[in-house]
Amino acid sequence: METNSVQLEKVHALLGEYSTAMLITYQGDGTLHARPMAIADLSVGCGLRFITNDESPKMQEIQTNSHVYVVCQKEHSSYLSIAGAASVVHEREGIEAVWDDSFLVWFPKGKEDPHLVLITVTPQRIEYWENHEMNRVSHLWEAARSYVNGERTRTQSEVGHGVVTLG
């Protein structure tokens, strides 16, 4: 059994493979609202930061309920979900530290835009599934073998699965 710190290192490496994640917040009526977000920064403890506009509906959603989920998927090789707490940081230095010119697509006024803020997600529970050795061809082979032999195919959770609880 892997230790929490070994799993945390593995999760950090997996998170480093993603440039975009789905940030899921609770709307005022309790329903979930998901949207893709560019990952602006990844901290050592697997915390994430996103840049957004302070007039975005997600700002009210986070202020009402700071519990969020972050979900990542990389083709058929890895999946990750993070349950955590979000906070909004109005910090010019932080925005400048994580700014990338690719963000100009969403924020054409650049890093000087006075409406830019950081959303920081502090993970409380991380679950991951990795399937790096089972690429599409080997998955098809495994599925065909299972079908012919009347056996159940290996699932992703059998290939590589873990849960990390923080805090």
TAVENCOR-V628649 format. One record per backbone hydrogen bond with DSSP energy under -0.5 kcal/mol. CO is the residue of the C=O (numbers start at 0). NH is the residue of the N-H. If there is no record, write none. Layout:
BEGIN
co	nh
CO	NH
CO	NH
END
This chain:
BEGIN
co	nh
2	6
3	7
4	8
5	9
6	10
7	11
8	12
9	13
10	14
11	15
13	16
14	17
18	38
20	22
20	36
21	23
21	70
22	24
22	34
23	68
24	32
26	29
30	26
32	24
34	22
36	20
37	39
40	48
42	45
46	42
47	120
48	39
48	40
49	118
51	116
52	55
55	58
55	59
56	60
57	61
58	62
59	63
60	64
65	85
67	83
68	23
69	81
70	21
71	79
72	74
73	76
73	77
76	130
77	73
78	128
79	71
80	126
81	69
81	83
82	123
82	124
83	67
84	121
86	119
87	89
88	90
88	117
90	94
91	95
92	96
93	97
94	98
99	102
100	103
101	104
102	105
102	106
106	109
108	111
109	112
112	115
114	53
116	51
117	88
117	119
118	49
118	120
119	86
119	121
120	47
120	122
121	84
123	165
124	82
125	163
126	80
127	161
128	78
130	133
132	134
134	138
135	139
136	140
137	141
138	142
139	143
140	144
141	145
142	146
143	147
144	148
145	149
145	150
146	149
154	157
154	158
155	159
159	129
161	127
163	125
END
